[in-house]
Amino acid sequence: MYSLIRKAIFSLEAEKAHDLSIILLKALGRSPFNLLIKTLHNCPKGNEKTVMGLQFRNPIGLAAGADKNGDAIDGLGMMGFGFIEVGTVTPLAQDGNPKPREFRIPQVEGIINRNGFSNKGIDYLVENVKKAKYKGVIGINISKNKATSIERGKEDYIYCLNKAYDYAGYIAINISSPNTPDLRQLQYGEALEDLLHSIKERQKILAEQYNKYVPIAVKIAPDLGEGELVQIADSIRRHKIDGVIATNTTISREMVEHFPNGKEAGGLSGKPLREKSTQIITALRRELKGEIPIIGCGGIDSVETAQEKIDAGAELLQLYSGLIYHGPNLVKTLVKEIN
């Protein structure tokens, strides 16, 4: 069935297909037949896991970027995900980069995007999270507006943290998108130290204010050198960050440059990212010494590739490009097979 749907979806330009899918999933989530649809999909319950102090009904999640504004949480939830991460969202709505900005590379099941955090702003997203009936964990992925300087970037993160805290299962700090100028500078040195310190201080205040602890995860890039990764892991440990998402998209074109669209600017996801993200997970496990859980993301499209991430050190997994290329049955299969 999905092979036919995919053929129709892939006949459209990538971003138009994405937007249409979100509209349809939003409608399905609100449909009076949503329970019937969920029953027909028949995703198994899966194996519960406790990670970051949260109870996940299964370890398979949806990565940020799929539902930027939280419009289709309930529709996506019908697929059987144990958790859904919405965003990336910024304090103010922004259009993102000029179109076209999403490109498929079907020969290797890859996708390049340079969306630039196109979203409707944190207030819009929070309202959607508040309305959602989905019972799994909802993560909210936050970052800074493009117009905000790197020097003042932490103000945007704190603003979003304040807004999202009471409604998120966890909050993901995106400092690794390649599509916002200079954003990845926040992964290094004093900038990272200052950001993590400020976020943890604010988390402490909010935990007292709302009488609950909402974990913070940091999403990192796959293009880090060995020394850079060691430094990031050290900062994450010292500041007692609750989790690490490995990884975001890559700027490497080594596996795709000879294909149509392969030289487009932006972040590359999907199968070509698989090895890079797994290498980062392996290195993180070594550096973090089991103290901080890892959420694995990048090139998961089968039980084999999912298990590879688990064996490398990931406790939870996230899909995005694999879902686009393989459809909802991939979620069902992984929920059934992955512990």
C-alpha positions as CSV (number, residue, x, y, z in Angstrom):
1,M,0.0,0.0,0.0
2,Y,2.7,2.5,1.0
3,S,4.6,1.9,-2.2
4,L,1.6,3.3,-4.1
5,I,1.2,6.2,-1.8
6,R,4.9,6.9,-2.0
7,K,4.8,7.0,-5.8
8,A,2.1,9.7,-5.5
9,I,4.0,11.6,-2.8
10,F,7.2,11.5,-4.7
11,S,5.6,12.9,-7.8
12,L,5.4,16.2,-5.9
13,E,8.2,18.6,-5.0
14,A,9.7,17.5,-1.7
15,E,8.5,20.3,0.5
16,K,5.0,20.4,-1.0
17,A,4.7,16.6,-0.4
18,H,5.9,17.1,3.2
19,D,3.3,19.9,3.8
20,L,0.5,17.9,2.3
21,S,1.4,14.9,4.5
22,I,1.2,17.0,7.6
23,I,-2.2,18.4,6.5
24,L,-3.5,14.8,6.0
25,L,-2.0,13.5,9.2
26,K,-3.5,16.4,11.1
27,A,-6.9,15.6,9.7
28,L,-6.6,11.9,10.5
29,G,-5.6,12.7,14.1
30,R,-8.8,14.7,14.5
31,S,-11.0,12.3,12.6
32,P,-13.7,10.3,14.4
33,F,-12.3,7.3,12.7
34,N,-8.8,7.7,14.3
35,L,-9.3,4.7,16.6
36,L,-10.3,2.5,13.7
37,I,-7.3,3.7,11.7
38,K,-5.0,2.9,14.7
39,T,-6.6,-0.5,15.1
40,L,-6.1,-1.3,11.4
41,H,-2.5,-0.3,11.6
42,N,-2.2,-2.6,14.6
43,C,1.1,-1.5,15.9
44,P,2.2,-3.7,18.9
45,K,2.6,-2.2,22.3
46,G,6.4,-2.6,22.3
47,N,8.9,-2.7,25.1
48,E,8.8,0.0,27.8
49,K,12.0,1.8,28.6
50,T,12.8,4.4,31.3
51,V,15.3,7.0,30.0
52,M,16.1,10.5,31.3
53,G,13.7,9.6,34.1
54,L,10.8,9.3,31.7
55,Q,8.7,6.2,30.9
56,F,8.7,5.5,27.1
57,R,6.1,3.0,26.0
58,N,8.6,1.8,23.3
59,P,12.1,3.1,22.2
60,I,11.1,4.2,18.7
61,G,10.5,8.0,18.2
62,L,10.0,10.5,15.5
63,A,12.8,13.0,15.0
64,A,12.4,16.8,15.0
65,G,11.8,18.3,11.5
66,A,8.9,16.1,10.6
67,D,6.3,18.1,12.5
68,K,7.9,21.5,12.9
69,N,4.8,23.2,14.5
70,G,3.2,20.3,16.3
71,D,0.3,20.3,13.9
72,A,0.0,16.5,13.4
73,I,1.0,15.0,16.8
74,D,-2.1,12.8,17.1
75,G,-2.0,11.6,13.5
76,L,1.7,10.7,13.8
77,G,1.0,9.1,17.1
78,M,-1.3,6.6,15.4
79,M,1.7,5.0,13.8
80,G,2.8,3.7,17.1
81,F,5.7,5.9,18.1
82,G,6.8,5.8,21.7
83,F,7.8,9.4,21.5
84,I,7.4,12.3,19.1
85,E,9.8,15.3,19.0
86,V,8.3,18.4,17.5
87,G,10.1,21.5,16.2
88,T,12.7,22.8,15.7
89,V,10.9,25.9,16.9
90,T,12.2,29.5,17.6
91,P,10.8,32.3,19.7
92,L,9.4,34.2,16.7
93,A,7.9,32.7,13.6
94,Q,10.2,32.8,10.6
95,D,10.0,31.9,7.0
96,G,13.3,30.1,6.8
97,N,15.5,30.0,3.7
98,P,14.3,30.6,0.1
99,K,12.6,27.8,-1.7
100,P,13.3,25.2,-3.1
101,R,15.0,23.9,0.0
102,E,14.2,20.2,0.2
103,F,15.7,17.7,-2.2
104,R,15.3,13.9,-2.4
105,I,18.1,11.6,-3.5
106,P,16.2,8.4,-4.0
107,Q,19.1,6.4,-5.3
108,V,20.5,6.2,-1.7
109,E,17.3,7.1,0.2
110,G,18.7,10.4,1.2
111,I,17.2,13.9,1.7
112,I,18.9,17.3,1.7
113,N,17.2,20.2,3.4
114,R,18.1,23.8,4.0
115,N,14.8,24.9,5.6
116,G,16.5,27.2,8.1
117,F,14.0,26.5,11.0
118,S,10.9,27.6,9.1
119,N,8.2,27.6,11.8
120,K,5.3,29.5,13.3
121,G,7.0,30.3,16.6
122,I,7.0,28.8,20.1
123,D,3.5,30.0,21.1
124,Y,1.8,28.3,18.2
125,L,3.6,25.1,18.8
126,V,2.8,25.0,22.5
127,E,-0.9,25.5,21.8
128,N,-0.8,22.4,19.6
129,V,1.0,20.4,22.2
130,K,-1.6,21.4,24.8
131,K,-4.4,20.2,22.5
132,A,-2.7,16.9,21.6
133,K,-4.3,13.7,22.9
134,Y,-1.3,11.5,22.1
135,K,-0.3,9.5,25.2
136,G,3.4,9.1,24.4
137,V,6.3,11.4,25.4
138,I,6.4,14.7,23.5
139,G,9.8,16.3,23.1
140,I,10.0,20.0,22.1
141,N,13.1,20.9,20.0
142,I,14.1,24.6,20.4
143,S,16.7,26.9,18.9
144,K,17.4,30.6,18.1
145,N,15.9,32.8,15.4
146,K,18.2,33.5,12.5
147,A,18.1,37.3,13.2
148,T,19.4,36.7,16.7
149,S,23.2,37.0,17.0
150,I,25.2,34.1,18.3
151,E,26.3,36.3,21.2
152,R,22.6,36.7,22.2
153,G,21.6,33.2,21.2
154,K,21.1,31.8,24.7
155,E,18.4,34.4,25.3
156,D,16.3,32.7,22.6
157,Y,16.9,29.3,24.1
158,I,15.9,30.5,27.5
159,Y,12.8,32.2,26.1
160,C,11.7,29.0,24.4
161,L,12.6,26.9,27.5
162,N,10.3,29.1,29.6
163,K,7.4,28.7,27.2
164,A,7.8,25.0,26.6
165,Y,8.8,23.7,30.0
166,D,5.4,23.0,31.5
167,Y,4.1,21.1,28.4
168,A,7.1,19.1,27.2
169,G,8.1,15.6,28.2
170,Y,11.7,16.7,27.5
171,I,13.3,19.6,25.7
172,A,15.9,19.3,23.0
173,I,18.5,22.0,22.5
174,N,19.3,22.2,18.8
175,I,22.8,23.7,18.4
176,S,23.8,21.6,15.3
177,S,21.7,22.5,12.3
178,P,23.9,23.5,9.4
179,N,21.2,25.7,7.9
180,T,21.3,28.7,10.4
181,P,24.4,30.7,9.9
182,D,27.0,30.2,12.7
183,L,24.7,28.1,14.8
184,R,27.2,25.2,15.1
185,Q,29.6,27.6,16.8
186,L,27.5,27.0,19.9
187,Q,28.9,23.4,20.1
188,Y,32.3,24.6,21.1
189,G,34.3,26.2,23.9
190,E,33.1,29.1,25.9
191,A,29.9,29.5,23.8
192,L,28.8,26.0,24.7
193,E,29.8,26.3,28.4
194,D,27.8,29.5,28.7
195,L,24.8,28.1,27.0
196,L,24.7,24.9,29.0
197,H,25.3,26.7,32.3
198,S,22.5,29.1,31.6
199,I,20.0,26.4,30.5
200,K,20.7,24.3,33.6
201,E,20.3,27.2,35.9
202,R,17.0,28.1,34.3
203,Q,15.9,24.4,34.4
204,K,16.5,24.4,38.1
205,I,14.3,27.5,38.6
206,L,11.5,26.1,36.4
207,A,11.6,22.8,38.1
208,E,10.9,24.6,41.4
209,Q,8.3,26.8,39.8
210,Y,6.3,23.9,38.3
211,N,7.2,21.3,40.8
212,K,8.4,18.9,38.2
213,Y,11.7,18.1,36.5
214,V,11.7,18.2,32.6
215,P,14.9,16.7,31.1
216,I,17.1,18.6,28.7
217,A,18.8,16.9,25.8
218,V,21.4,18.4,23.4
219,K,21.4,17.6,19.7
220,I,24.8,17.4,18.1
221,A,26.3,17.3,14.6
222,P,27.8,14.2,13.0
223,D,30.6,16.2,11.5
224,L,32.7,16.6,14.7
225,G,36.3,15.8,14.9
226,E,37.6,13.5,17.6
227,G,38.9,16.4,19.8
228,E,35.7,18.4,19.3
229,L,33.6,15.4,20.4
230,V,35.7,14.8,23.5
231,Q,35.2,18.4,24.5
232,I,31.4,18.4,23.9
233,A,31.1,15.1,25.9
234,D,33.1,16.6,28.7
235,S,30.9,19.7,28.8
236,I,27.7,17.7,28.7
237,R,28.9,15.5,31.6
238,R,30.0,18.4,33.8
239,H,26.8,20.3,33.3
240,K,24.7,17.2,33.9
241,I,22.7,17.4,30.7
242,D,20.1,14.7,30.8
243,G,20.5,13.3,27.3
244,V,22.3,13.6,23.9
245,I,20.7,13.2,20.5
246,A,23.2,11.9,18.0
247,T,22.9,13.1,15.4
248,N,21.6,16.0,13.3
249,T,22.2,16.1,9.5
250,T,25.6,16.1,7.8
251,I,27.2,18.6,5.5
252,S,29.3,15.8,3.9
253,R,28.5,14.9,0.3
254,E,30.9,12.0,0.0
255,M,28.3,9.4,-0.8
256,V,25.9,11.6,-2.9
257,E,27.8,14.2,-4.8
258,H,27.5,12.2,-8.1
259,F,23.7,11.9,-7.9
260,P,21.2,14.5,-9.0
261,N,20.6,17.0,-6.2
262,G,23.7,15.6,-4.4
263,K,25.5,18.9,-4.4
264,E,22.7,21.0,-3.1
265,A,23.5,23.0,0.0
266,G,22.0,22.0,3.3
267,G,22.0,19.0,5.7
268,L,21.9,15.5,4.4
269,S,19.9,12.8,6.2
270,G,18.8,9.3,5.5
271,K,20.9,6.2,4.6
272,P,24.1,8.2,3.7
273,L,24.1,9.5,7.3
274,R,23.9,6.0,8.9
275,E,27.7,5.3,9.4
276,K,28.6,8.8,10.5
277,S,25.9,8.9,13.2
278,T,26.7,5.4,14.4
279,Q,30.4,6.4,14.8
280,I,29.4,9.4,16.9
281,I,27.2,7.2,19.1
282,T,30.1,4.8,19.6
283,A,32.4,7.6,20.6
284,L,29.9,9.2,22.9
285,R,29.3,6.0,24.7
286,R,33.0,5.8,25.4
287,E,33.3,9.4,26.5
288,L,30.1,9.6,28.5
289,K,30.8,6.4,30.4
290,G,27.2,5.4,30.6
291,E,26.3,8.5,32.7
292,I,24.1,10.2,30.1
293,P,21.7,8.4,27.7
294,I,22.1,8.7,24.0
295,I,19.2,9.0,21.5
296,G,20.3,7.6,18.2
297,C,19.2,9.2,14.9
298,G,20.5,8.9,11.4
299,G,19.9,6.4,8.6
300,I,17.6,4.0,10.5
301,D,15.5,2.2,7.9
302,S,15.4,-1.5,9.1
303,V,15.7,-3.7,12.1
304,E,19.4,-4.2,11.2
305,T,20.2,-0.5,11.2
306,A,18.2,0.2,14.3
307,Q,19.9,-2.6,16.2
308,E,23.3,-1.2,15.0
309,K,22.5,2.0,16.8
310,I,21.4,0.2,20.0
311,D,24.6,-1.9,19.9
312,A,26.7,1.3,19.5
313,G,25.2,2.7,22.7
314,A,21.8,4.3,21.9
315,E,19.0,3.7,24.4
316,L,16.3,5.4,22.2
317,L,16.0,5.8,18.4
318,Q,14.5,8.4,16.1
319,L,13.3,8.1,12.5
320,Y,12.6,10.7,9.9
321,S,13.9,10.0,6.4
322,G,13.4,6.2,6.9
323,L,9.7,6.9,7.5
324,I,9.5,8.9,4.3
325,Y,11.1,6.1,2.2
326,H,9.5,3.1,4.0
327,G,6.3,4.3,5.5
328,P,4.4,3.5,8.8
329,N,5.1,-0.2,8.6
330,L,8.7,0.6,9.5
331,V,7.5,2.0,12.8
332,K,5.5,-1.2,13.5
333,T,8.4,-3.5,12.6
334,L,10.8,-1.6,14.8
335,V,8.4,-1.4,17.8
336,K,7.9,-5.1,17.6
337,E,11.6,-6.1,17.2
338,I,13.7,-3.5,19.1
339,N,14.0,-3.7,22.9
